[in-house]
Amino acid sequence: MTETLLEAAAIVKDFPLGRGRHLRAVDHVSFKLKRGEVLGVVGESGSGKSTLARIVARLLPQTEGTVWFDKANLASYSGARFARAKARRDIQMVFQDPLASLNPRWRAAKIIGDPIRRLGTPDEKSNEEKLVAEAAERSGLPVSLLNSFPHQLSGGQRARVDLARAIVMRPKLLILDEPTSALDASLQAHVIQTLMKLRADLDLSYVFVTHDLNLIRLISDRILVMQKGKLVEEGDVDSLFAAPKEAYTRELVAAIPRLGQRRVDRAGRAP
């Protein structure tokens, strides 16, 4: 049986609104991720999927619940303790907007090498240049671009800088929050191919957050469907798409664009 790498138990996240009120963005969500698995998290905007991803990555504290990673209780870690923990280098995140997540004053090589300088061993730090070049190559970023600033790179190249930074420490888990949503279809395909190759080469596990069900169908082993902060359905990808159990999931699946499908209006009339 494949070992569980990540387990979230009854995760709740409340954001205060003032005067004793709060917004519940994640409402008692539980799931497991096996080692080497790709877990897709889907739902409309405001469903809580990105908030859940940030809690798993320890970028946000949960209000209630527990996150276990590789047998370590991450919920018990303070921010300072987690920054020094082994799990800090084993969990990395790839963001939706690379331009917003990359330091505009740093060249690509310095950006990719930042985790090494913060978390690396003395040997890794002494080999930063080599490790950065290897991560860039694995991510499909030409080494000739490592001296470039983010504004000098295309959207696809910035996405690859973000990915190279995430894998440079050889993590066990990547949290991917809409990593291709800002790219056109051809660039999306190249990035997804790179992610799948990295999964095989580096034995990575993914939590992949997206609103694109066609994309999640291609790359995921299992899928979580979220609505208004709640987990409404979970299942392996084939079963969930073939026979979704919940009405909300059926609506999402029915809305997937398909080749040859004629667009109709609300009354069912073709234009």
Buried (B, 14 or more C-beta within 10 A) or exposed (E): EEEBBBBBBEBBBBEEEEEEEEEBBBBBBBBBBBBBBBBBBBBBEEBBBBBBBBBBBBBBEBBBBBBBBBEBEBBEBEEEEBEEBEBBBBBBBBBBBBBEBBEEEBBBBBBBBBBBEEBBEEEBBEBBEEBBBBBBEBBBBEEEBBEBBBEEBEBBBBBBBBBBBBBBBBBBBBBBBBBBBBBEEEBBBBBBEBBBEBBEEEEBBBBBBBBBBEBBBBBBBBBBBBBBBBBBBBBEBEEBBEEBEEEBBEEBBEEEEEEEEEEEEEEEEEE
